[in-house]
């Protein structure tokens, strides 16, 4: 195998590959990227047995072939080479070496045979549809902060993507929760997604998918089966196993009867919470909200470090209310608001609170209160 490739194109492909590779693994080949050169393109494939990413890049291929080499090592080398360099890669399978040449730099890297590299079995996908990058970006960006990190509740370690019923008909919905907060984001249902099975997309896959969604013009081909999900652009294909578990009935925790309504400027609110939370203790991070007519007082009282208080002008015309929250959860939810005003709907100091962006019903957040 022998080919030449631009540094920028190679760096992008190897960067995608090395982020999928697990740093700590007991199977040496899983630390490698499979490089296959054929025709006028080279594909870079990496896997951790749960996720597989394949990146196809145009290159000048002199001799077709394939080999595998350490993804992290190749990434570090390419990263340190000068901008605009043309890189020549030559594999000597008999010697088990890959030569990387650029200008006056020359590296010889150990390789492992391509036959040992595990390729994810292809599967039949029950549903195939296309979605624009900004649609998927919004669905996952606004929900991923609520993914649970508790390994014992593995079925919450991802985003539940499914078809749901909303007021205006069926929607494509993403939900994530960790038991303390919940995010539910809706988008118009793409053509072809009607029969899609509900799947839990793992946290790591959500992170890798995000890298494909920066280009607003990009259309992503999405394929879903009971066990796998695949997101593909013309160059990159990301395939992942889904979490084998049942996502809980989240509709039961979304409060329906919250009538105490507070409207507040989202960025002012987030900044005020951030300021008063500075003195809160690391363990509890509790912040108290005291609501009175058109007035909100945010306060923190931490016996070991001090106290803080800030007043905000809000739109509120209900009974007086005192309620406490974890400052981190409030900040994360407030930072999801794209428009100016956030609407909070309260019931009592012991009940979950609902938040949405203005009158937009397609993004709903729930946060559990805490004692302060």
Order of alpha helices (4+ residues) and beta strands (2+ residues): beta-alpha-beta-beta-beta-beta-beta-alpha-beta-beta-beta-beta-alpha-beta-beta-beta-beta-alpha-beta-beta-beta-beta-alpha-beta-beta-beta-beta-beta-alpha-beta-beta-beta
